[in-house]
Structures are given as C-alpha cells and as structure tokens.
C-alpha cells in the first residue's frame, strides 16, 4: 500500500518549515521512526521520522522548499502490501517529528505529540517511541516523558502499560492529596483569598521549565521564574506557564501597592501636627499678587544678566559719605545707580517706554521717574522719585530715603507711587546676587541689583595684567520682549556699567 506522509507539526505550533535536507532517496528502505528529512522552523532544526516500515516511493518536495504543515512531502510503499490496495495518508496528528536533532543551544526539539504547547527551552531529553506507542500512552492518559525505558533507549508498549498500572496504584493517594488541595483552595476562595501565586509566597528553585514566550514576559516583568510557585511539572522539572507568570506579577504589584499604602499610613500616623498659622490674603499683599500675576502673564519676560566692577563706585561713595552726613543725608549706592540708570535711559530711550496696547503704540517717555522697590511688612511697595535726571546726587538720595521710609511706615501716598518709567530692585540688600524681577507694568524693564562682593578679577594697567580683588555688583535686567529685544537690553546694561565703573561721569549729568 502506498502511504502519503504529510509534514507534521514539528511540535512548536509552527505553520511551515524549510526542508533543509533529505536523508533518504526514492527506493531506500526505511524503518519506522528512521529520520527521513531535516526541517528547520523559526525555532529549531528537527528530524522528521518515517511513520512506517517501507520503501521511499516518491519525494514531493525539494531541499530548500518552504513546506506548509499538512502538505505531503514523501510517499512510502509499505512492505508486504499490494500497491493496488490504495493510498493512505498518514495523519499529521499521529506523525512524530523525531526531535533527536540537536539545536544550537544543545536542546532537542519537542516531540510532535506535544504540539499543543510550546517547547520548553530547558527540555533536553529526547523521548524515543513509535507512533503506536505514543498513541497508546495518550489513550491511557500517561505522560510518556515520565516513563523510564526498559530496553535499549526506546519506550515500548510494555513500558507504557507497566507505568499505567503503577500510576493507577498511586492515583488513590494522589486523589486524596488533590482533594485536600482543592478543599484548601475552595476555602481560600470562600474567604476571598487568592491562589498561591497571587500571594507574596515565592518559591526557591534552581531550575524551572518554561516556554520562550513565558520567559520573555517574565523578563519584562522583572520576575525570576524560579521564584514562582507551581505544582505543574514537565519532564520531571517544575513547569511554569504564562498564566502563572501573569498571575504572580499581578500579585507582586498588589503586594507592593499594599505595602506602599501601609507605609504612607504609618508615616501619616507618625507625623505630628506641625505648628502653622494662617492670615488673610487681602489688601496690599493681594494687590501686589494680582499685579505680579498680570505682569507675568501679559508681558513676555526676558532677563539679561551681567556683572560690573564697581570698585571705583565703592571708593566714591566712601569719599562722599561723610559729606552727605554733614547734610544729614544717608548716602547709599542706590542714588548712584538711579543716576546711572537715568543717564542710560537717555542714551537708550527705547527702554524708557511703555506699550499702549489699546492704541497699539509704543510710548517713549522723555522724563525719567525712577521707582525703588522697597520691602515692607505689608509687601513690596515702589515709591517713585521723579525727574532723577535733573536732580543732584544728594537730592536724589534725600528724596529716596524719605519715600522709602514712608513706604516702610505705610504713610506713602498713592501719588508717590505713580508715574514711574523705570524701576530698580535691590535684592543685594538681602544677600542675593542674581534674580528675575517682574516688570512693574506699564513700564518695559526693571533692574535688580545684586550684593556687592569682592571677587578676583584680571586688571590691566601699564601694559601688565594682574589678578586683584575687586568689588563686583551683579545686574539682572528683566524686560518686556514685546517692546525690547535682547540687543536693546544689552546696550542699556552696558550704559549702566559705564557709569558705575566710572562714577565721575555722573558729575557731567
């Protein structure tokens, strides 16, 4: 009888394979389970065994062909049977892909009868048995991989039946164990508990069998397969399924969330009530807040920062302070900076401007009213000294002192805080160096002064360069980018530096 043999599922659930090599030729006699071909899938190279004793009658595929599972690849003539009895096709589900061929990693491919599950990467033992023996094992419900062969390396029908009888004797004990396990599981379900892998219980094994996809998912979840509890076994080794990994991962995540929530609760319980007080957000504080918010979200702020050597300014103030005191005037650095800014504003009129959004016009002011941001108990107030460009240094100092004092005493009139064209904020008086001041709209720029500090600088004199300690002040100029560009800010800051480096120039103003 002619027997057509289809390419079986080689045990990995693949749909096709490449026929690498025929190991027989037409006319060759073959015995059952003798490898007749090598087929490569996307996972392994396996031997395809003959399902019968017979003679190769025809090869239906060529080496290199991609053959779908289920296509006839070889035809046998069964010995002792007449050709006219017809043709029988060997069902692929009975065919076995003898996985005796070693894969690259040393593991052997899975027997075809185990095709319903992916091969475990740690499986390395070839189960040699005839298809009829495998069929008998399935009928008796015996895991053929659990049977120790009694002959020369092959599982026989006698082995299967002997194992089946022995297994029956142990079924009662297993049944009792299963019943107890089921009872415990049912009790756990009733109590709202979870299965072993849903708890924080972990295993501690040396080896675990799992299919590649399971291992991949476990790696993604950061889970060690050897820690996952399991009652399943494959080839005598603990076997973990994908469902077990997912269940275990879910349980671990839940355990972590529970632990984190417990930590938060303990921290809250251990955290004593901290002393604090509240006060109304009203009055000047609220007005300041509203003005700052409006300015910040109306004008696109940009801050230009620089530093200037004010050693000469420090010397000048020191020389003039005694003279000022004789006029009952406290001379600080602020009047010098105000005069420098007034002069710089004259040189850079685009900075002394405001944006009239209603009329879509930029208004350049030809008067120079300098506001001085003053910290008070009620918040930041900005008294304005008008026409700084027309007043002398001591006059500016006197008026500034008077208005800042009135601001601190909350006696400043609203008129004394109006009409400013440019504002200076002295953050250095508190100890800072750089800042990002918010523009006092409708002005277009505001300057923050940093603390004057001694810093080493390279000084060139008489053609020689030396490193000397110098008095350095930092400048932070915030400007409305709708009105000014960076170059405008840089030029304006340069002008201020010119006067602060050489305060004698202010005598010409």
KOLBAMI-459345 format. One record per residue (C-alpha): residue in one letter; z, y, x. Coordinates in steps of 0.05 Angstrom, whole numbers, plus 5000, padded with zeros to 4 digits. Example, Ala and Ser with C-alpha at 12.3 -4.5 7.8 and 13.67 -1.06 7.14 Angstrom:
<nodes>
A515649105246;S514349795273;
</nodes>
This chain:
<nodes>
X500050005000;X498550705023;X504551155027;X503651905029;X509252265063;X510852995047;X514253465095;X521453445073;X526453995071;X529053925141;X535954085118;X536254845124;X533355045058;X527055285092;X520555345055;X515855165112;X515554955184;X510754965242;X508254285263;X509454315338;X507353615358;X505252955330;X508852375362;X504251855332;X496851785322;X492651425270;X493150675279;X500050695310;X505250225283;X511750565264;X518450325241;X523050655191;X526551265220;X522051295280;X520452025296;X513152175279;X512952925287;X516653535312;X517254125265;X520054795281;X523455215228;X526355905237;X532855585257;X531454955296;X526554435322;X527453775286;X524353095288;X521152835225;X522352085218;X518051565185;X520751355117;X517750655122;X515550095168;X508050125172;X501850385206;X499651105211;X493451155169;X492051905170;X494852555196;X493953105145;X496053695189;X494353955257;X499154155311;X500554905304;X499654895229;X504755225184;X506254685133;X509854835068;X515554365049;X512753855000;X505653825029;X503253135051;X502853125126;X501952385141;X499551755105;X502351075122;X499650385107;X505649955091;X505449295126;X504548665083;X502049055022;X494949084997;X491149735002;X488849664931;X495849694903;X495250434903;X498251034936;X505551224934;X508151894954;X514851884988;X519252384951;X521652924996;X528652864970;X529152164997;X525852335062;X530152485121;X528852955176;X531852575234;X535353135269;X536252765334;X532153305368;X536753775406;X536554505391;X537155045443;X544655115435;X545554375441;X546854265367;X542753795327;X539353965262;X542353775196;X540253135160;X535453255103;X540252965052;X545053545067;X539754045049;X543854354993;X547954715044;X546255085107;X547454725172;X554054875206;X552855165274;X558354745304;X555454095276;X553253685335;X553652955313;X547252605291;X548152125233;X543251565244;X541951185179;X536050935140;X534051295076;X536150695035;X543050725067;X543651465054;X541551354982;X546950824974;X552051295004;X550251834953;X550651334896;X557651124918;X559851834929;X561051715003;X560352255056;X556151885106;X558352335162;X565352065153;X563351345167;X564251045235;X558450585250;X559949855263;X553549695300;X549449995355;X549450715335;X546850655263;X550350675196;X548650055156;X549449875082;X555449445102;X558750045135;X557750465072;X560549925026;X566449785071;X568150525075;X567350585000;X572350034988;X577250325037;X576451005006;X577850724937;X584550464962;X586451154985;X583851514924;X590151404885;X594351744939;X589252304945;X589252364870;X596652464870;X596052984924;X590553324886;X594553324822;X600453644857;X595854154889;X592654304821;X599454374790;X601554874842;X595155264834;X595855274759;X602955524766;X600556064814;X595056274765;X600156294708;X604656744748;X598857204764;X598856984836;X592556884877;X589656294915;X591856154986;X586156555015;X587957144971;X594757195003;X596457415072;X597156685092;X593056535153;X591055905190;X591255795264;X585855315285;X581955215348;X575255075315;X572155195248;X565554965219;X561455485181;X554255645167;X550956225205;X551056685144;X558456575135;X559656725208;X555457355203;X559357605143;X565957435176;X563957825239;X562058425196;X568858405162;X572358315229;X575357655208;X576857065253;X574356435218;X579956035250;X585056435210;X582156285141;X585855735104;X581455175078;X582154465052;X574754315060;X572153905118;X565353755147;X564253225199;X571753165204;X572553905221;X575454465178;X569754785139;X569855505114;X565055745060;X562256435049;X566356494985;X572656345025;X570956895075;X569657405020;X576057204983;X580057235047;X577257925065;X578858184996;X585957915002;X586858235070;X584358905045;X589058874986;X594858695032;X593159285076;X592959755016;X599559484991;X602759575059;X600060275066;X602660464997;X609360185016;X609460595079;X607861225040;X613361074991;X618360945046;X616261585082;X617061985018;X623861675006;X626061835078;X623262545077;X628863005056;X627463615015;X625464175062;X628164885053;X622965365027;X622465964984;X617266294941;X615567014928;X610467334882;X603367434908;X602668124880;X602068854899;X599269054967;X599068334991;X594668144933;X590368764941;X589468615015;X587667894999;X582568094948;X579468604996;X579068105053;X576067575008;X570968054981;X569068285051;X568767585080;X564267325024;X560067955018;X558368145090;X555767605137;X560767685193;X558867605266;X563767715322;X561667965391;X566967865445;X567568165514;X572768395564;X573569035603;X577169235666;X581969775643;X585769865708;X583670595711;X585870685639;X592670395655;X593370885712;X591071475669;X595971315613;X601571245664;X599871925693;X599472265625;X605271935590;X610472405620;X606273005599;X605672725528;X613072605523;X614273325541;X610373485477;X614572965441;X608572505434;X608771765449;X602371615486;X599770905476;X592970615494;X590670685422;X588671435426;X584471285488;X580870725452;X579971155390;X576771695431;X572471185467;X570170895400;X568571575372;X564271725434;X560971035429;X559571135355;X556071785372;X551771415422;X550570835372;X550071165304;X547670515271;X554770245279;X557970845243;X554570655179;X555470315112;X550969935065;X549670254997;X547569624961;X546469984894;X541270444923;X539069954977;X540470455032;X544070445099;X548271065105;X549571315175;X555671775179;X555772385224;X563272425221;X567971965258;X574071765219;X577671205255;X582370745217;X588070395254;X590269735224;X597869735221;X602269145206;X607669295156;X612668895116;X608068955056;X601968745095;X596369055135;X595169795120;X589770225151;X591470965158;X585471385177;X585171925229;X579472395211;X574572725259;X577072385321;X571172645360;X573473365350;X580773265368;X584073235435;X587472615462;X594572845448;X592673095378;X589672415362;X595872075390;X600572515349;X596772415284;X596071665295;X603571595309;X605171995246;X600771595200;X602470915227;X609771085219;X608571295148;X604870645136;X610870245161;X615370665116;X610870555056;X610171315049;X602771345065;X598671675010;X592271334985;X588271935010;X590671795081;X587471105078;X580671335052;X574371575085;X574471135147;X567970995182;X570470505234;X576970105243;X580969865303;X585969295300;X590769205358;X592268455359;X594468525432;X600768875410;X602968195383;X600367805442;X593367545424;X587067625465;X581167475420;X580467475345;X575567505288;X577468125249;X574868205178;X570868835165;X574369385126;X568669505078;X564669915064;X564770005139;X560069585180;X564369405240;X571469315264;X574269245334;X580168815353;X583768975419;X586968415458;X593068445501;X592068785569;X593468255622;X592968225697;X587367765718;X583767645784;X577067995790;X571868085843;X571868815864;X566269115906;X567869715949;X564569996011;X559669416011;X565168896011;X567568435957;X574868265948;X578867895895;X584268335866;X588968325807;X586168775753;X588368995684;X583668665634;X583068805559;X579068365512;X574668645457;X572668285393;X567668665350;X566068375281;X560068685247;X556168635183;X549868265202;X546268565143;X546669245177;X547369085251;X544368585298;X547468275359;X544068755406;X546969345368;X553869045375;X552968905449;X550469615463;X556169915425;X561269485462;X558169675527;X559070405510;X566370295495;X567269935561;X564170515597;X569470995572;X575270515580;X573270345652;X572971085668;X577471475620;X575772115657;X569272115618;X573472235555;X575172915583;X567973115571;X568272915497;
</nodes>
